[in-house]
Amino acid sequence: MTRLEREKIGDALRHERVAQDVETDLLAETTGVSTKHIHNIETGSNGVSLNTLKRLAYALGLHLHELLKRADI
């Protein structure tokens, strides 16, 4: 995954989380993904496994393909 793709996915994830008024702490607790890792995903600093991305998307009520479509990937 390229840096640009990571940034697009992170932007889409953050946009959806904020739009739903979901705090990072709650998303972390719901998915078992640390707040630091979520922050790094949202900023495009770190890559993310499809499994983790799927858990994050589902916790926000999205299918993985919907999140990727919103990220224009």
Rosetta blueprint (number, residue, H / E / L):
1 M L
2 T L
3 R H
4 L H
5 E H
6 R H
7 E H
8 K H
9 I H
10 G H
11 D H
12 A H
13 L H
14 R H
15 H H
16 E H
17 R H
18 V H
19 A H
20 Q L
21 D L
22 V L
23 E L
24 T H
25 D H
26 L H
27 L H
28 A H
29 E H
30 T H
31 T H
32 G L
33 V L
34 S L
35 T H
36 K H
37 H H
38 I H
39 H H
40 N H
41 I H
42 E H
43 T L
44 G L
45 S L
46 N L
47 G L
48 V L
49 S L
50 L H
51 N H
52 T H
53 L H
54 K H
55 R H
56 L H
57 A H
58 Y H
59 A H
60 L L
61 G L
62 L L
63 H L
64 L H
65 H H
66 E H
67 L H
68 L H
69 K H
70 R H
71 A L
72 D L
73 I L
